[in-house]
């Protein structure tokens, strides 16, 4: 099973998530302000 992390920007917020295709599952790992989400 291979999982890849994705990022999307929504306004001033960043959402980090990964998709697991084999079981049709989306994990939202973190939602936060762009200046804080990577700390």
C-alpha positions as CSV (number, residue, x, y, z in Angstrom):
1,X,0.0,0.0,0.0
2,X,1.4,3.4,-1.1
3,X,0.2,6.6,0.5
4,X,1.1,10.1,-0.7
5,X,0.5,13.3,1.2
6,X,-1.3,16.2,-0.6
7,X,-1.7,19.8,0.3
8,X,-4.4,22.3,-0.6
9,X,-4.7,26.0,0.2
10,X,-8.1,27.4,1.2
11,X,-7.9,31.1,1.8
12,X,-5.2,31.6,4.4
13,X,-5.4,28.0,5.6
14,X,-3.6,24.9,4.5
15,X,-5.1,21.4,4.6
16,X,-2.8,18.4,4.5
17,X,-4.3,15.1,3.6
18,X,-3.6,11.7,2.2
19,X,-5.7,9.3,0.0
20,X,-5.7,5.6,0.4
21,X,-7.2,4.3,-2.9
22,X,-7.3,0.6,-2.0
23,X,-10.0,1.3,0.7
24,X,-11.4,4.6,-0.6
25,X,-10.4,6.6,2.4
26,X,-9.3,10.2,2.8
27,X,-7.4,11.2,6.0
28,X,-7.3,14.9,6.9
29,X,-4.0,15.1,8.7
30,X,-3.9,18.8,9.7
31,X,-5.9,22.0,9.1
32,X,-4.3,25.3,10.1
33,X,-3.1,28.7,9.2
34,X,-0.5,28.6,6.5
35,X,2.1,30.2,8.8
36,X,1.7,27.6,11.5
37,X,0.8,24.3,9.8
38,X,4.3,23.1,9.0
39,X,5.8,23.8,12.5
